[in-house]
Amino acid sequence: MTHFVSREEAESNLLACATYLAETIESADGHSEGISTVVPQYLAKGNVDFAAELANTVDDPFTRDRLLIHVAEKCAATGDDEYAMQLIDAIEEPALQSEGRERIGMIEASKGNFDAAQRIAGNMAHPDFVYSAIASKQYSSGDAEAFRATIDSIEFPGARVSAYTGISHSMLADGTTDGIAELLDAAVLDAVEIEHDEERIRTLIEIGTMFSEAGQNGKAIETFDKALKYSEQLDNVHRDSFLAAVSVGFLRSSSQELADRTLDMVADKTQIATCLVGHARHFWSHDLKDDALESIEEAYAILKSQREIETRNSKDRYKLFGSIAAQFAHFGKGERALEIAENIGDEAESITALSQASVIFASQGSEQFTHQAINAIGEDAHRTFALIGVSDAVEKIGEKGAAVKFLDEASATAETIPQMASRSSAWLEISRRYAHFDQSSKFDEAIAKAIEAISSIKDESIQVSSLVELNNLVEEIKLEIAAEDLEFLKIILRGAPRG
């Protein structure tokens, strides 16, 4: 077996060791997973040639082509356009090659390299989204005439909408609304031309939401009304979810009457509850506390009343119970939140809900409810990560001492995590935070335990990802590792075949 990384280098460098291990994995899936883990690391360092060589060792053509697209994107972003296109040309699957060209064209457009972007578009069967990216850059550069000319050259209405909404999202993010109404008006005209029903409705809801965020409630209501009419015509499972989204949109646009009327059209109880959760959030953000609590209670009652025979997707229903529990926690109803979270019928969703609640309680300074939520999590790994999240939350409210205390609790719990992969991840996250808090002795102990756990992982692809996690931490905190402290790499490599 030939290796791109030498055994000697692998025994003295974390990333090299991870790469060497990835190269030696015999199963096709494991090898693909391992190589997919290390390739982004070399791209981040700008080593595109080596990343491409590694990508080409993957047997699975889909994974290989995906990795080559990522390498090509990095090349285009750093100005190596010729190599980027060489890599795209090497992609075997026609659909992925087309996607790769589109991505490179969009990168060129974002950099203002319009000639290069147009050359790429000229060699594509469907270049509209590249032209959309060109138009967006022209608009942001202040060239209104060129923007209009490019928009007019786009055939696919969805791509024209993409240009309008992309610009609008950027403007809203920057706090600018001058000219946004004209862009969104044009987006609506094109959105109604989209052939696919669900995409048309989804796009109109997005545009309506942006009108609302821009303070254009009248236009928002008009747009949501269009989405409503198209949603009413649907005869599939998506109808109720769109109606629920439209109802929330009407409410955010200051039309309680239209919101309630649309909610009455929703038949599926999960979607009714989803809509009411959206209403509750809106009411709370507008200081309508009683209305918010009434809506969230109604959401819970309706969801709880849903029988199994009425449930289209149990996973979505369990997730929604978690969202409702989180909202009760956010609304300061700790006991109600814990009651709901603990009684979710799916264990994984219950753990997620309790973890979310613990972080919310911690950010509110409620130590009692924080500990109740943590203690209700039975599995050590999840409890450890919940404690880490709580530590982050209390640090954000300026309680450094409490943050370290919760981190110490996480450390004690991490000792008993049975799965080595979860244990190593936990210790790495704990180490990162001890370094942040300048807790040097605790950091040294935690990083040693992380290394011990990584060395004990049996699954090779998981060991690769754990080594990459360790390497990222070392680079992030600029930790200098002595040669003797890397001796564990030789132990890890003991069972790996030599090149």
Protein Blocks (a to p, Z undefined) as FASTA:
>chain_A
ZZfbdfklmmmcfklmmmmmmmmpmblklmmmmmmmmmmmmmmnopamlmmmmmmmpmbl
mlmmmmmmmmmmmmmmnopamlmmmmmmmpmblmlmmmmmmmmmmmmmmnopamlmmmmm
mmpfblmlmmmmmmmmmmmnopaklmmmmmmmpmblmlmmmmmmmmmmmmmmnopaghkl
mmmmmmmmmmmmpmblmlmmmmmmmmmmmmmmnopamlmmmmmmmmmmmmmmpccfklmm
mmmmmmmmmmmnopaklmmmmmmmpmblklmmmmmmmmmmmmmmnopaklmmmmmmmmmm
mmmmpcfklpmblmlmmmmmmmmmmmmmmnopaklmmmmmmmpcbfklmmmmmmmmmmmm
mmnopaklmmmmmmmpmblklmmmmmmmmmmmmmmnopaklmmmmmmmmmmmmmmmmblk
lmmmmmmmmmmmmmmnopaklmmmmmmmmmmmmmmpmblklmmmmmmmmmmmmmmnopac
dfklmmmmmmmmmmpccZZ
